[in-house]
């Protein structure tokens, strides 16, 4: 083989990541979880934990991790035997039941550094090409909003998502939680793709929206996933742009996060219900 032929063969055999100054596309990563999870008096949390046993990746929680009051004993006796076996890969968020114990001491004592720094209840991390925010809807402070704005500016990724407990939009028993609109405004301005919540014990997916509830292709797609184990409740007033709903199946939401796109699948414990879809990241305005 001549020198030129050998050089051509070498170039076409090298992956882009091996060439100086060229980076390979970030590999796809998995995010899976739900909210409203563990109680010693029920068994659906055991079934959803069994689902987690079969799915790799990072586990998220959308609050109300241990019922009824988020005490240290309830985390030890109710959460630990089920979802607790995945604690080392869990990135949680707190809910109102976790805060029934003063300062959510049971929650922070159980998750420790996995719940973020200084017992604030909010933090961020990166998975693949995505920036991910775990926020605190139970203590909405100026400090959290300022931190969120700064981190969104510092990490100007094309794809990002956030999760916390109370949903801005919900057709469930609790309905809309308008106090979290301030979080939505900051996330929307930064082009965040999706928000995951709990609080209402059901599954609901909305079309991409602005913080004022009007639809736009550049909006945030919100998922309510309060299906981790607590008793399910039916829907009340169906909100505009609610496109998919189920209140009969416990399960988890699995997100496959790619470089520039994502796919979702709701997986029920008994196989009776599923919701799937995909979208490309629209990025910042």
Secondary structure, 3 states (H helix, E strand, C coil): CCHHHHHHHHHHHCCHHHCCCCCCCCCCEEEEEECCCECCCCCHHHHHHHHHHCCCCEEEECCCCECCCCCHHHHHHHHCCCHHHHHHHEECCCCCCHHHCHHHHHHHHHHHHHHCHHHCCCEEEEECCEEEEECCCCCCCHHHHHHHHHHHHHCCCCEEEEECCCCCCCCCCCCCCHHHHHHHHHHHHCCCCEEEECCCCCEEEECCECCCCCECCCCEEEEEECCCCCCCCCCCCCCCCEEEEECCCCEEEEEEEECCEEEEEEEECCCCCEEEEEEECCCCC
